[in-house]
Amino acid sequence: MGFVTPTNESVLEFEGLHLYHSGVSNCSMRVCMTLEEKRLEWTSHHLNILRKEHITPEYFGINPNGLVPTLVHDGKVIIESDDIIDYLDDRFPDPPLKPTDDGDRNDMYFWLRRATAIHLKAVKPYIYHIRVGKRMAHSQEDDEKYRSLQKNPDLLEFHRKSTNEGFSDEEIGRARTTLNDCFSEMDAMLEEHDWLAGGRFSLADIAWVPLQFTLHRLANYEFGSLGNVDDWSRRLSARNSYRDGIIKWWPPGFGSA
């Protein structure tokens, strides 16, 4: 579980559920959807990551990676979206978002962990290469500020490529292949079930629909040939948690419709 000890001790005084998040972050969307599915009261701390509002000593003192989302629950700080939504389902089990059947639960964790595993190596490079990186201005001062705060070598390497060097055609090709393979496998699984982990909506679906949404909106990734994935995303878009966890926070006019 992704608990951290913050150096910004102001959050230790927080009571209830507080979420640092961004409307364009697919990882933030997962947590917002989970909170809405649980009908929990929570306090929003929205950060515009396109304007680099997360790149401050104050926020790095809460999340040492400087990423969103971060959940603060009664002074306890949790990072990493898969750990956060797993924690929320354990801590607030009604309605449950994990299957009771062992096999289905294993499937749920497989898809949940897989979404996390491909995020930095496929999802972010592809979206930044196609769209997001072009919307973010980077000065030498910005770069120096980020490097002074960021200690994670993988994130420093991603920052270097996304802001300066760019991603090679080979890297984007690998990212595209990874995404194609994942969604093709998902499409085949959804031939048999309405949801990713058996017959019930679960954290697995919450983990993946933000990827589908942002890839389509920001990178024009097409899912039309994957009919089962397309049907699955329509089922999800009818849920209140999709409306209030994704659409509500999405910047108007950002990305294709």
One Martini backbone bead per residue (centre of mass of N, CA, C, O) as a GRO file, in nm:
protein
  257
    1MET     BB    1   0.098   0.034   0.020
    2GLY     BB    2   0.103   0.404  -0.051
    3PHE     BB    3   0.245   0.510   0.203
    4VAL     BB    4   0.338   0.835   0.336
    5THR     BB    5   0.569   1.075   0.466
    6PRO     BB    6   0.528   1.395   0.514
    7THR     BB    7   0.687   1.717   0.504
    8ASN     BB    8   0.404   1.839   0.478
    9GLU     BB    9   0.234   1.883   0.780
   10SER     BB   10  -0.048   2.007   0.714
   11VAL     BB   11  -0.199   1.727   0.637
   12LEU     BB   12  -0.214   1.600   0.929
   13GLU     BB   13  -0.486   1.782   0.993
   14PHE     BB   14  -0.668   1.631   0.825
   15GLU     BB   15  -1.014   1.570   0.770
   16GLY     BB   16  -1.090   1.318   0.604
   17LEU     BB   17  -1.132   1.355   0.253
   18HIS     BB   18  -0.849   1.419   0.038
   19LEU     BB   19  -0.792   1.543  -0.306
   20TYR     BB   20  -0.533   1.528  -0.532
   21HIS     BB   21  -0.602   1.661  -0.861
   22SER     BB   22  -0.680   1.607  -1.221
   23GLY     BB   23  -0.873   1.635  -1.510
   24VAL     BB   24  -0.628   1.496  -1.709
   25SER     BB   25  -0.602   1.251  -1.512
   26ASN     BB   26  -0.642   0.915  -1.516
   27CYS     BB   27  -0.567   0.854  -1.220
   28SER     BB   28  -0.770   1.051  -1.093
   29MET     BB   29  -1.030   0.928  -1.212
   30ARG     BB   30  -1.033   0.670  -1.047
   31VAL     BB   31  -1.078   0.805  -0.771
   32CYS     BB   32  -1.330   0.967  -0.833
   33MET     BB   33  -1.506   0.726  -0.907
   34THR     BB   34  -1.485   0.577  -0.638
   35LEU     BB   35  -1.605   0.799  -0.461
   36GLU     BB   36  -1.878   0.802  -0.618
   37GLU     BB   37  -1.960   0.507  -0.579
   38LYS     BB   38  -1.952   0.552  -0.252
   39ARG     BB   39  -2.068   0.831  -0.167
   40LEU     BB   40  -1.845   1.034  -0.082
   41GLU     BB   41  -1.701   1.268   0.111
   42TRP     BB   42  -1.498   1.532  -0.046
   43THR     BB   43  -1.195   1.712  -0.093
   44SER     BB   44  -1.085   1.937  -0.326
   45HIS     BB   45  -0.746   1.951  -0.494
   46HIS     BB   46  -0.695   2.123  -0.766
   47LEU     BB   47  -0.465   2.060  -1.042
   48ASN     BB   48  -0.293   2.224  -1.301
   49ILE     BB   49  -0.069   2.051  -1.491
   50LEU     BB   50  -0.039   2.242  -1.743
   51ARG     BB   51   0.058   2.476  -1.518
   52LYS     BB   52   0.231   2.340  -1.285
   53GLU     BB   53   0.088   2.320  -0.988
   54HIS     BB   54   0.268   2.058  -0.884
   55ILE     BB   55   0.548   2.233  -0.902
   56THR     BB   56   0.615   2.222  -0.569
   57PRO     BB   57   0.728   2.204  -0.254
   58GLU     BB   58   0.453   2.153  -0.122
   59TYR     BB   59   0.371   1.902  -0.296
   60PHE     BB   60   0.632   1.731  -0.261
   61GLY     BB   61   0.566   1.716   0.055
   62ILE     BB   62   0.332   1.504  -0.011
   63ASN     BB   63   0.446   1.410  -0.301
   64PRO     BB   64   0.757   1.287  -0.397
   65ASN     BB   65   0.668   1.274  -0.721
   66GLY     BB   66   0.452   1.501  -0.811
   67LEU     BB   67   0.182   1.348  -0.832
   68VAL     BB   68  -0.125   1.244  -0.962
   69PRO     BB   69  -0.265   1.128  -0.703
   70THR     BB   70  -0.369   1.233  -0.362
   71LEU     BB   71  -0.444   1.089  -0.050
   72VAL     BB   72  -0.618   1.223   0.240
   73HIS     BB   73  -0.676   1.039   0.553
   74ASP     BB   74  -0.666   1.154   0.843
   75GLY     BB   75  -0.343   1.224   0.770
   76LYS     BB   76  -0.317   1.008   0.555
   77VAL     BB   77  -0.085   0.918   0.296
   78ILE     BB   78  -0.171   0.838  -0.051
   79ILE     BB   79  -0.027   0.676  -0.325
   80GLU     BB   80  -0.132   0.561  -0.597
   81SER     BB   81  -0.416   0.467  -0.753
   82ASP     BB   82  -0.436   0.161  -0.691
   83ASP     BB   83  -0.402   0.193  -0.383
   84ILE     BB   84  -0.635   0.387  -0.331
   85ILE     BB   85  -0.878   0.215  -0.435
   86ASP     BB   86  -0.820  -0.024  -0.253
   87TYR     BB   87  -0.847   0.126   0.012
   88LEU     BB   88  -1.138   0.233  -0.022
   89ASP     BB   89  -1.271  -0.051  -0.036
   90ASP     BB   90  -1.178  -0.140   0.246
   91ARG     BB   91  -1.280   0.112   0.417
   92PHE     BB   92  -1.544   0.129   0.199
   93PRO     BB   93  -1.748  -0.152   0.129
   94ASP     BB   94  -1.996   0.046   0.043
   95PRO     BB   95  -1.990  -0.064  -0.229
   96PRO     BB   96  -1.854  -0.323  -0.374
   97LEU     BB   97  -1.534  -0.351  -0.595
   98LYS     BB   98  -1.501  -0.663  -0.533
   99PRO     BB   99  -1.487  -0.972  -0.587
  100THR     BB  100  -1.566  -1.282  -0.432
  101ASP     BB  101  -1.443  -1.440  -0.637
  102ASP     BB  102  -1.130  -1.552  -0.679
  103GLY     BB  103  -1.097  -1.541  -0.986
  104ASP     BB  104  -1.213  -1.254  -1.027
  105ARG     BB  105  -1.015  -1.114  -0.836
  106ASN     BB  106  -0.761  -1.184  -0.994
  107ASP     BB  107  -0.850  -1.037  -1.249
  108MET     BB  108  -0.871  -0.760  -1.126
  109TYR     BB  109  -0.566  -0.738  -1.043
  110PHE     BB  110  -0.449  -0.774  -1.318
  111TRP     BB  111  -0.577  -0.514  -1.446
  112LEU     BB  112  -0.484  -0.312  -1.237
  113ARG     BB  113  -0.172  -0.363  -1.266
  114ARG     BB  114  -0.153  -0.322  -1.571
  115ALA     BB  115  -0.228  -0.025  -1.584
  116THR     BB  116   0.025   0.058  -1.423
  117ALA     BB  117   0.255  -0.077  -1.597
  118ILE     BB  118   0.179   0.103  -1.874
  119HIS     BB  119   0.189   0.405  -1.812
  120LEU     BB  120   0.500   0.498  -1.850
  121LYS     BB  121   0.565   0.313  -2.121
  122ALA     BB  122   0.281   0.403  -2.294
  123VAL     BB  123   0.064   0.617  -2.226
  124LYS     BB  124   0.231   0.877  -2.181
  125PRO     BB  125   0.403   0.883  -2.439
  126TYR     BB  126   0.168   0.884  -2.639
  127ILE     BB  127   0.018   1.139  -2.539
  128TYR     BB  128   0.256   1.337  -2.542
  129HIS     BB  129   0.331   1.302  -2.840
  130ILE     BB  130   0.048   1.385  -2.962
  131ARG     BB  131  -0.045   1.629  -2.730
  132VAL     BB  132   0.043   1.742  -2.445
  133GLY     BB  133   0.334   1.851  -2.497
  134LYS     BB  134   0.220   2.085  -2.692
  135ARG     BB  135   0.072   2.239  -2.430
  136MET     BB  136   0.363   2.263  -2.292
  137ALA     BB  137   0.558   2.492  -2.154
  138HIS     BB  138   0.930   2.505  -2.156
  139SER     BB  139   1.167   2.613  -1.945
  140GLN     BB  140   1.457   2.633  -1.786
  141GLU     BB  141   1.324   2.697  -1.516
  142ASP     BB  142   1.132   2.457  -1.512
  143ASP     BB  143   1.345   2.235  -1.525
  144GLU     BB  144   1.504   2.313  -1.270
  145LYS     BB  145   1.272   2.287  -1.074
  146TYR     BB  146   1.208   1.991  -1.121
  147ARG     BB  147   1.496   1.872  -1.067
  148SER     BB  148   1.505   1.978  -0.767
  149LEU     BB  149   1.250   1.786  -0.676
  150GLN     BB  150   1.316   1.536  -0.838
  151LYS     BB  151   1.414   1.176  -0.754
  152ASN     BB  152   1.296   1.008  -0.978
  153PRO     BB  153   1.445   0.853  -1.242
  154ASP     BB  154   1.203   0.784  -1.428
  155LEU     BB  155   1.077   1.073  -1.424
  156LEU     BB  156   1.324   1.221  -1.529
  157GLU     BB  157   1.335   1.073  -1.801
  158PHE     BB  158   1.056   1.152  -1.899
  159HIS     BB  159   1.098   1.457  -1.887
  160ARG     BB  160   1.328   1.475  -2.087
  161LYS     BB  161   1.166   1.363  -2.331
  162SER     BB  162   0.895   1.539  -2.315
  163THR     BB  163   1.064   1.835  -2.320
  164ASN     BB  164   1.320   1.778  -2.524
  165GLU     BB  165   1.395   1.515  -2.700
  166GLY     BB  166   1.193   1.302  -2.721
  167PHE     BB  167   1.038   1.045  -2.892
  168SER     BB  168   1.085   0.777  -3.056
  169ASP     BB  169   0.960   0.579  -3.296
  170GLU     BB  170   1.016   0.320  -3.138
  171GLU     BB  171   0.874   0.398  -2.872
  172ILE     BB  172   0.593   0.454  -2.998
  173GLY     BB  173   0.561   0.175  -3.121
  174ARG     BB  174   0.564   0.019  -2.854
  175ALA     BB  175   0.327   0.161  -2.726
  176ARG     BB  176   0.119   0.084  -2.940
  177THR     BB  177   0.148  -0.221  -2.908
  178THR     BB  178   0.067  -0.239  -2.613
  179LEU     BB  179  -0.215  -0.119  -2.649
  180ASN     BB  180  -0.323  -0.316  -2.860
  181ASP     BB  181  -0.290  -0.571  -2.690
  182CYS     BB  182  -0.467  -0.495  -2.450
  183PHE     BB  183  -0.736  -0.424  -2.607
  184SER     BB  184  -0.762  -0.695  -2.753
  185GLU     BB  185  -0.784  -0.867  -2.498
  186MET     BB  186  -1.028  -0.721  -2.386
  187ASP     BB  187  -1.222  -0.777  -2.618
  188ALA     BB  188  -1.221  -1.085  -2.581
  189MET     BB  189  -1.327  -1.089  -2.287
  190LEU     BB  190  -1.597  -0.917  -2.357
  191GLU     BB  191  -1.743  -1.151  -2.505
  192GLU     BB  192  -1.825  -1.297  -2.215
  193HIS     BB  193  -1.835  -1.009  -2.069
  194ASP     BB  194  -1.921  -0.692  -1.936
  195TRP     BB  195  -1.666  -0.730  -1.754
  196LEU     BB  196  -1.332  -0.774  -1.650
  197ALA     BB  197  -1.448  -0.933  -1.369
  198GLY     BB  198  -1.685  -1.068  -1.492
  199GLY     BB  199  -2.027  -0.981  -1.387
  200ARG     BB  200  -1.884  -0.724  -1.242
  201PHE     BB  201  -1.832  -0.432  -1.140
  202SER     BB  202  -1.498  -0.279  -1.096
  203LEU     BB  203  -1.177  -0.174  -1.048
  204ALA     BB  204  -1.095  -0.253  -1.333
  205ASP     BB  205  -1.281  -0.054  -1.484
  206ILE     BB  206  -1.175   0.202  -1.338
  207ALA     BB  207  -0.877   0.170  -1.446
  208TRP     BB  208  -0.952   0.174  -1.776
  209VAL     BB  209  -1.148   0.403  -1.872
  210PRO     BB  210  -0.945   0.645  -1.857
  211LEU     BB  211  -0.767   0.541  -2.083
  212GLN     BB  212  -0.977   0.540  -2.305
  213PHE     BB  213  -1.053   0.838  -2.283
  214THR     BB  214  -0.768   0.978  -2.321
  215LEU     BB  215  -0.682   0.841  -2.584
  216HIS     BB  216  -0.917   0.956  -2.747
  217ARG     BB  217  -0.904   1.267  -2.675
  218LEU     BB  218  -0.569   1.310  -2.706
  219ALA     BB  219  -0.482   1.062  -2.942
  220ASN     BB  220  -0.696   0.934  -3.139
  221TYR     BB  221  -0.779   0.665  -3.036
  222GLU     BB  222  -0.917   0.381  -3.186
  223PHE     BB  223  -1.222   0.156  -3.111
  224GLY     BB  224  -1.409   0.055  -3.350
  225SER     BB  225  -1.280  -0.244  -3.390
  226LEU     BB  226  -1.367  -0.268  -3.071
  227GLY     BB  227  -1.673  -0.351  -2.988
  228ASN     BB  228  -1.657  -0.436  -2.686
  229VAL     BB  229  -1.516  -0.183  -2.583
  230ASP     BB  230  -1.727   0.014  -2.681
  231ASP     BB  231  -1.962  -0.100  -2.513
  232TRP     BB  232  -1.826  -0.074  -2.237
  233SER     BB  233  -1.792   0.239  -2.245
  234ARG     BB  234  -2.098   0.296  -2.259
  235ARG     BB  235  -2.173   0.173  -1.990
  236LEU     BB  236  -1.991   0.363  -1.822
  237SER     BB  237  -2.108   0.645  -1.926
  238ALA     BB  238  -2.390   0.589  -1.759
  239ARG     BB  239  -2.252   0.658  -1.506
  240ASN     BB  240  -2.226   0.878  -1.249
  241SER     BB  241  -1.915   0.845  -1.201
  242TYR     BB  242  -1.834   0.939  -1.483
  243ARG     BB  243  -1.955   1.220  -1.473
  244ASP     BB  244  -1.823   1.304  -1.176
  245GLY     BB  245  -1.515   1.183  -1.233
  246ILE     BB  246  -1.468   1.305  -1.537
  247ILE     BB  247  -1.643   1.524  -1.684
  248LYS     BB  248  -1.647   1.747  -1.465
  249TRP     BB  249  -1.308   1.785  -1.486
  250TRP     BB  250  -1.301   1.844  -1.774
  251PRO     BB  251  -1.176   2.049  -1.998
  252PRO     BB  252  -1.307   2.267  -2.192
  253GLY     BB  253  -1.206   2.187  -2.522
  254PHE     BB  254  -1.030   1.936  -2.447
  255GLY     BB  255  -1.010   1.773  -2.696
  256SER     BB  256  -1.181   1.552  -2.845
  257ALA     BB  257  -1.521   1.438  -2.886
   0.00000   0.00000   0.00000
